[in-house]
Amino acid sequence: MKHLERADIHTISTHGNLTEAGVERLLKENVYNNKTAWQSFLRLFFVALGVGFMAAGIVFFFAYNWASLHKFAKIGLILALMVTTVGLVLFLKSNINIRNTMLTGAAVLVGVLFAVFGQVYQTGANAYDFFLAWTIFITLWVVVSDFAPLWLLYLILINTTLYLYAEQVATDWPETMVFGLQFVINTSVLIALIWLGKHRKLVQAPPWFISVVTLACATFATLAICIGIFAKYAAIFPIIVCVTAIVYALGIGYALKLKSGFFLSVVAFSLIVMVSAVLVEISDGESMLLLVSLFIIASVTLVIRTLMGLQKKWKNAGS
Amino acid sequence: MKSRAQIEAMLNYVQTVENNALQFDEEAILRAYETDEDNQSLGIKVLSVFGGILASLAFCGFFFVSGLYDSTGALLMFGVLLIGGAIVLATQIKKVIIDTLSVSSFIIGLLLFGFGLAKLELDENTLTLVFMAIGVGTLSITRNYILCFVSVLVINGSFLTLIISNDKYDVIHFYISLLTVVTAYFFLNESKIIAAGKAPAKLYSPVRIGLIFSLLSALFIVGKKGIFPLLPHLIWLSSISAVGAIIFLLPKILDVLEITSKKHRISIAVFSLVALSTTALCPAISGAMLIVLLSFFTNYKTGLAIGIIAFIYFVSQYYYDLSFTLLTKSILMFSTGILLAGFYLLTYKKLMSNEKV
C-alpha cells in the first residue's frame, strides 16, 4: 500500500534525520514502480512500437509506389480503407471507445479522400471548399458519435474553413471580423455544450474538451481585439468589444459559481494582454514599454494572489 | 494541505521503516505543508511563467527603443542589479506570487549583463565562463524552483556555447557522455541526495528536470544532421555512454521484474546490446530511451512523458534523414515492426505470469 508521495518524502526528509537507507526504502515502497507496473509498461511498449513500425512500413510502401498508381486505384484504395473502418465500427463488438476512435479515423480518412481527389484532379491546395466539404460530410458522424475528440476535429475543421474562406473569398472582411466571428462561433459551441450538459443532460462534454475550447475562444477574442486596437478602422470593432465583454462577464460569473480557477486565469490573462496592447497603442514612447512591463508584472501578481485567495476560500468552504 | 493528524500518521509510518529512533521537526513540517508553495495548481504556475515572459519582452522592448542599449555601464549595472534582485527576492520571500517578478528579473538581468559584457569586447570564452559562474552561483544560493531550473539551463547553454565558439564540435560527444552519466547518477541516487541535507533535497527536483532538458537539447544537436559540422564516423561515440547506462540499469530493472535465472539475464542483456547497437549511429535514440527507462524506474511522470515524446521524435527524425529510397525504408520499418511484435509475443507469457497468481 502506498502511504506517501514523493513530495511528502522530500519534505519529511528535509526536516528530519532519516538515513539514506531509510529514504531509499521509503521511495522503493511508495514511489518507485513495482513488478506489475513494469510488466504492463513493457507489454505496452513492445506492442506500440511493433504496431507503429509495421504501420509506418506499410505507409512508406504506398508512398513509394504512389506516383505510379492509376488514379482509380488511388481513390479506390482510400475508399476501401474508409469502408473497412466504418464496417469495423458497426460490426465489431468491442469497447465503445475503440469504436469511436476508429470512427474518428474514418472521419480523417474522409479528408484524405478529398485531398487525394484534389491532387489527382488538380483543384488547388488549401482551397476552402475542400475543408468545407470535409466538414459537411462528417457532420452526421459527429452528431451521432458523442465522442469528444471527434467534436474537436469538427471544431478545428469549422474554424479552418472559416479562416480560409475569409482569406480566399471574402478578402474585404477586416481581420478583426474574421477572428471575432471565430470567437463567436466557438463561444456559442461552448455555451451550448455547458447548457446542454447541465440542463438537458443530453451530452456530457469532458472537462479537457471544455478547457481546450475555452482556450481557443479566449485566444480568438484576444487576437480580434488586439488587431482591432492596432487597426483602428474596423467599424465592427465596437460590436466585438461589447460581445467579448458580455461573454467574459458571463464566464467570470460561471467560473465563480463552479469554483473553477481555470476560467478565471484564462479570462484574466486575456484581459491583461488586451490592456497591454491598448497601452502600447496609446503612446509610442519608450517609457510606455517600461510601464507595460511593470503593469504586466503587477497585474499577474494581483491575479495570482486573488486566485490563490479564492482557492483557499473554496477549499475551506468545501472541507 | 495536510492536517496534523495526517502528518503524525505519515511520521509513524516512516518510523517503521527505520531501525534507529528518528527525530522530526514536526512544526517545520506542518509549516512546510501550510505554505505549500510547490503544490500550486498548474494554472497558477503557467500564468506566472507567461506573465514573466511577457513582462521580460516588454522590458527588453523598452530597453532597445530607449537607447539605453548604448551605454555599457547602464547595461552592466542594471544586469547585476536585476540578477541580484531576483536571487534576493526568491530567497527572502518564499511566496509563489514573487515567482513572476523574480523570474522576469533574472532573465532580463542575464540578457542585460550579457549585452554589457559583449560591448566590453571581452574574449568570448571569458564571457561564457562568467555566465557559467552566474549559473553555478545562483544554484548554490537560492532554493527557488524556477530559478534553479533556469540556472541549470544557463550552465548547459554555456557549455554548448564554449563548444561552438571554439569550433571544437566533436567535444560534444564528451559533453553528452558527461551529461548522461550525471543524469543517470542523479536519477538513481535520489535517496543519497535527498538524505544529504536540506539544500540538496530542495535542489533535487529542479536540477533533475534541468538535466533532462539539457541532455535532450544536446542530443537534438547531434541527432539532427546539419546543425553542427560533426565528423560522421565519430557520431557513435555519444551512443556509448547512453548504451552503457542502459546496460547498467538493466540488472536493477531485472531485479524488480524478479527475473533471477542467470541464463535469462545474460540473454536479455545480449539482446538489448544488439538491439541498441543498431541505433549507434543515432545517439539521440538511445539517449531518449535512457530517459524513458530512468523516469519509469523512479516513477517520474513528467520525465517519462518528455522521454517518450523525444523518443518518438528522434526515431522519426532518424528515419526521415535516412538516404534510402522509400521502398527500402518501408521494408526496414516493417521488419523492425515484425521483430518487435515477435519479441512481444515471445515474452507475453513471462510478462503476464504474475496475473494468474
Interface residues (C-beta under 8 A of the other chain):
Chain A: H3 L4 R6 A7 D8 I9 H10 T11 I12 S13 T14 H15 G16 N17 L18 T19 E20 A21 G22 V23 E24 R25 L26 L27 E29 V31 Y32 N33 N34 K35 T36 A37 W38 Q39 F41 L42 R43 F46 V47 L49 G50 V51 G52 F53 M54 A55 A56 G57 I58 V59 F60 F61 A63 Y64 N65 G261 F262 S265 A268 F269 I272 V273 S276 E286 S287 L289 L290 V292 S293 L294 I296 I297 S299 V300 T301 V303 I304 R305 L307 M308 Q311 K315
Chain B: M1 M10 L11 Y13 V14 V17 E18 N20 L22 Q23 F24 D25 A28 I29 A32 Y33 D38 N39 Q40 S41 G43 I44 V46 L47 S48 F50 G51 G52 L54 A55 S56 A58 F59 G61 F62 V65 S66 G67 V96 I97 I98 T100 L101 S104 E190 S191 K192 I194 A195 A196 K198 A201 K202 Y204 S205 I253 V256 L257 E258 F296 F297 T298 N299 Y319 T325 L326 L327 K329 S330 I331 L332 M333 F334 S335 T336 G337 I338 L339 L340 A341 G342 F343 Y344 T347 Y348 L351 M352 N354 E355
